[in-house]
């Protein structure tokens, strides 16, 4: 029994993205944003994205109170994402009504989601999320450090980072027969390329209490990856401190790119092995750099850049992001986590061992 999983970082909608996606008839079109990554995302059995906006209905807006058209969620689903994470610091940007409408729309689109709920009763019914494929059961958790000081009302529930609550949720995962538990955590300091002491302490606590895989978001830049192996060389635990921005209009150098993370979960003799963990670099092309072109997520390996990117500014930005990512990971990553290339005109699905 094997399950392939893919994780992507912050899917955001700033005002410039809204303006670019809006058509003359008032509709919004996003499919071009994901054209080059759709095949890769869709190839995973389970693909997960941090949905860092709301579907609160018109009028739409970017920072500081994010609210996106329903078409954005539809296009992410069409791209191949199966699960949306909604516990993040922007989930209350349109208040509790925004949470309720976001849940309603995701439900109407048959998109699995976790992290926010209409009530405690709904949370108790739907959380923790247990994903099943064959004999494999995966427990999925999602928490945020805060919601920018906005308080939930009308019964809305947000999963905040609270070790007492998390410990109870882990126990429920075990009661429900989860073979492995994944915690998706919205944490850390924005724009910092290294995890802080609070992230490290929480990661250690999570692993100690039964979480084998941690997927981080919020800093809007990448942060290191740690893989801890047992005495036989098998991976016990993985922490990705931050995946970075999947798509956004942020303009500082390291916010323009990100990684996607893949792994296989293999069940053998009632135990789960984490097999072939790897990451690929991606980069968001923006219309202010490539005139007349939409926002688009691009592969960001040297071969793709060399063979496809002719815009001088874009080429330079992509190379800088790629090189800085390599330096950071070479210095701070722990364990063997390999880079891979998903572009067909890169060295075909090559694994670049560190």
N, C-alpha and C positions, 0 to 999 in steps of 0.2 A: 504494500500500500504506500503510495507516494502522493503528496500534494505539493504543487509549486505555488509559491506566494511571491507577490510583488508589492512593495510599499513606495508611495510617493509622498513628498512633503506638502507644503502649504499651497493650496489652490486658492488664489486671491483674485479680487476684482477691484482694481483701482479705477478712478474716474476715467483716465485715459483709455483703459481697456474697454470700459462701457461705451465710450464715445466711438472707439474703433469698431466695436461689434454691432453698433446700431445701424440699421438700414433705413432707407428712405420711407418705407412703409411703417416704421416704428418697431419692427421686429428686431431680434438680435441673432447674430450668426457667429458661432464659435468653432465649427468643425475644423476650419483651417488651422486653428491653434494647435490641434492634436494630431494633425495629419501624419507626421513623421514618427510619432511614438505609438500610434494606435495599435499597430500590429504587435509591438512588444508587450504593451499592457494587456491586450486581449489574449495573448498566448499563455498567461498565468492562470492557474485554476482559480486563485483568489487574488484580486488586486484591490489594494486599500489606499485611500487618499485622505489627507487632512482637509476637510471642507471649511476653509477659514473665511466664511462669509455667511450671510443669511439669505433666505428666500422670503423676505418680508413683504413683497409686493411693491408696486410703484408708489412713490417715486424712488428710483434707484440711486445709489450713491457709493462712492469709494471711501477712503480714509477721511475722518476717523470712525464713521458709522457705516460699516459695510452692509450693502443690500444689493443683491444681484438678481437679474432676470431668471426665470425658471429655465430658460434655454441653456444657461451655463451648466446647471446640473444635468440636463438632458444630454449635453455634449460630452460631459465627463463620463456618463453612463455609456454613451455610444463609443467612447474611447476604450471602454473595457473595464472600468472600475466597478467593482461589485459592492464595496463597503465604503461608506462615508463616515469619517470621524467628525463629530460635531462639538465635542467638549474642548473649547479653546477660548481665548480671552475676548474674541469678537462675537461669540454666539448670542450675546444679549444686546448687540448693537441696535436692534429694533425692538428691544424690550421683550417681555414674555410673549406678546402677540407675534413677534418675529420668530420666536422659537416654535410656537404652535403652528404657524403657517409653514415654516421650514419642514417640520415633521410631516405635516399633511401632504406637502408636495412630494417629498421623498417617498412617503408611503404610496401615493398615487402612481409614482413611477416604478414601484416595486424595487426600490433601492434599499438595501440593508443599511442601517445606520445605528450608531451608539454614541452615548455621551450626554445627551439631553432628552428630557421626557416631559410629557404633559402633566404627570402626577407621580407621586410616590408609588401608587398602585400600579401604574404602567411600568415604572422602573422595576418593581418587584416581579412583574410578569415577564419582562423582556430582557432583563439583565441579571447576571452576565450573559453575553451572547455566546452561544455554543455553535460552532460551525462543524458540519459533519460531511465527510466524504468516505464512503466505505466504512471501514472500521476505525477511522481516525476522527477524534473529537478535539477541536481546538477551542480553548476558552479565550475570548477577546474582551479586553478591558480598555477604557479610555478615560483619562482624567486631565483637568487643567489646573494650573496654579491659581487662576483668578479670572475675573470677567471685567476688568478695567473699572472696578468699583461700582458697577451696575448690579442691583439686587434683583433677583428673580421674584416675580409676583404671580398671583392667580394660580398658585400650585405648581408652577413650572419647576423642574428639577434639573440641576446641572451637576455633573460628577466632578467635584473638586478633589484635589490631592489631599487625602486625609488617611493616614496609615491605619487608623482603626476601621474606617470604612473599607479600605482596600483589603485588609486582612479578612474581613467578613466576606467580601466578594471572592477572594481566592478560595475560601472554604466552600462557597457555593459552587464554584467551578469544579472543585474536587468532588463534591456531592453529586454533581451532574455528570461525572465520569470523564472530565477533560483529560486527555493524554498529555497536553502541553498547554501552557497559558502564555499569552502575549499581552503585554501592557503597552498601550500607546499613550505617551505622556507629553503634555504640553507644558514645557518648563524652560528654565535657563534664562540667560540674558541676551537680549537682542543684539545682533551684529558681533557677538563674541565668538571667535573661532575655536575656543576651547571650553569644555564644560567647567562649571564652577563647583565649589565644594559641596553645595547643596544637592546638585545633580548627582555627584559621585556618591554622597551618603545615601540618597534615596535609591539609586541603582543598586548599591550593595544590599540595602534592606530588602528591596524587591526580590533580588536573586535569592537571598537568604530565606525568604518566605515562599519560594516556589515559582517565581516568575522566571522563565528561562530566556525569554526574548523581550527586549525593551526597544521600542521605536520612538524616537524623540522628535519633537517639532517645537516651533515658536521662535528660535533665534534668527530665522530668516537667512541664515548662512549655514554652511556645513559645519559639523563638528566631528571629532574622531569616532572611530568604531573600535570596540573591544570585544574580542572573542576569547573565552576562557575554556580550556580543554581539560579533560580528566587524564588520569594516569595512562590511559590507552590511546590518547590522542584524539578522542572524540570530543566534539564541542558540547560543553555543558551549558554555557550561557553566552548570549550576544547582547551587547548594548550599542545601538546607533544613537549617539547623543543628539544629533540633529541632521535631518535630511536636506534642509534648506528649502528655498522657494521652488515649488513645482512650476508655478507660473505667477507672475506679478508684474507690476510696473516699477518696482524699486530700482534705484539707479546707481547705488554704490557698487563697486566692482564685484564683491563676492555675493551680493544679493541677486545678481543676474543669473547665477547658475545654481545647480543643485546636484544631488545624486538620486537615482532610483536604486532600490535594494531588492535583491532576489535571493531566494533560498528554496530548498526542497525539504520537506518533512517526510521522513521515511519511518514506517512502523515495522519493527522486527521484534518478534517474541515479546509483544506487549510493551515495548519501550519505543520511544521516539528518538530518532537521530536527526540532528540538524546537518544537512548535507549541502555542500557547494554554495556557501554564502558568498555573494559577490555584489559589486555595485557598478553602475555605469554613470558617467557624467553627462549632464544635460545642460542646456543653456537656452534662455528665452530671447529670441529675436524680437526687436521692437520696431514699430513703424517710424519712430523718430530717427532711427539709425538707417534702416532700409526703407527708403521712401516708397510708398505705394504698396507695401507688403503688410500683411496682418501680423499680429503677435503669433509667434510660432515656436514651439519647443523643438530644439535641434539636438542631435547627438553632439557630444563635445569631446571627441577623441581626435588626436592629431591627424589621423588619416582622413577623417571626414572633413575636418577644417581645411586641410590642404587641397582636397579634391573638389570641394563644393562651395567654399566661402570666398567670394571675390570682393565683397565690400571691405575696404581696408579697416575701417573702425570696428566693424563686427568681428572681423578676423583677429584683430589685435586683442579685443576684449575677451574673446573665447580662448585664445592662447594663454592669456594672463590667468584667467580663471582655472584653466586646466593645469597649468604649471604650479599655481599656488595650492591647488587641491592636492597635487602629487606631493609637494613639499610637506604640507600639513600631515597627510596620512602616513607618509614615510617616517616622519618624526614621532607621531603620537599614536598611531593605530597599534593595537595589541592583538597578536594572533594572526593567522593567515586568512586575510580577507582579500580576494582578488578582484581586479578590475576586469570588466568585460565590455565588448563593443557590440551593440545591436544593429548598427547601420550596415546595410548590405554592401555598401562600397567602402567600408572599413575592412581591416583584416578580418575576414568573415568570422564573427562570433568568437574572436580571439580572446584568450585569457592571458592577461598580463600579470604574471606573478611578481609580487614584491620581493 
